[in-house]
Amino acid sequence: MRFNLFGYPTINKPRQQKYVVKKGDTLYKIAQEYNTTVDELLKENNLEGALIYPNQVLLIPKKMDQGANYFIEYVVKPDDTLELIARKNNITIDDLSEYNDIGKIYLVTDQVLTIPVQYQIYEVQENDTIDSILDQAHMSLEEFIEANYKNLFPAGTKVYVK
């Protein structure tokens, strides 16, 4: 398990997938197909220009819906199957394949898979503090903000700033 500078475990979030360039493809066409931008493709693939070639492998940035899922790492055990791993983690094989390259997976003991887990909804109570919520949820402040950034300051909220 990896830890951030605050000593909390980091969350493994796959944010890309691979795409093999076909004859006639352009970065613009690929960006449109995967709901990204040419700039994001250039940056993700360390490209200096828009010239691409058939059979070239490009990394496609994956758009993640913050606030819906977080990710854990699952270490494959002897005799694990995709079906068993999915059942143990209360997900589908489709969920596994979305975040792992299932088409090329040969399960091997100690292999690490990414498992999406859905956040639970918590209603803030009158005496709650950020610390009490974090303690109860076993989350770091960083994880909490990442999961809730869209909900933290609805329009009209007044906050103190410098």
Secondary structure, 3 states (H helix, E strand, C coil): CCECCCCCECCCCCCEEEEECCCCCCHHHHHHHCCCCHHHHHHHCCCCCCCCCCCCEEEEECCCCCCCEEEEEEECCCCCCHHHHHHHCCCCHHHHHHHCCHHHCCCCCCCEEEEEEECCCCCCCCCCCHHHHHHHHCCCHHHHHHHHCCCCCCCCCCCCCC
